[in-house]
Amino acid sequence: MPDSYGFTHEPHRGEIFHRCVECDEFPWGTRLSEAQRRRHHEKHERARAKQLDHERRQNLAKARKALTIKERENRSAYGEED
């Protein structure tokens, strides 16, 4: 089961190795300090936040484009309002 930073603690012959559950950056047999695991977890958090922001901006652009098309069609169908 992963810890709060997303790393499994795998015992092997009396030693504990850490593996990230989200990526394969650290090969088998890697030992990391808590600070290293925290920094790696923060990197994943930043990447997720960046991806969410990118998707939000794309959805907003699509919504604005749809609204512009709708307004244009309404103006052509019903004329300008004064």
Secondary structure, DSSP 8 states (H G I E B T S, - for coil): ---TTSEEEEEETTEEEEEESS---S-TT----HHHHHHHHHHHHHHHHHHHHHHHHHHHHHHHHHHHHHHHHHHHHH----
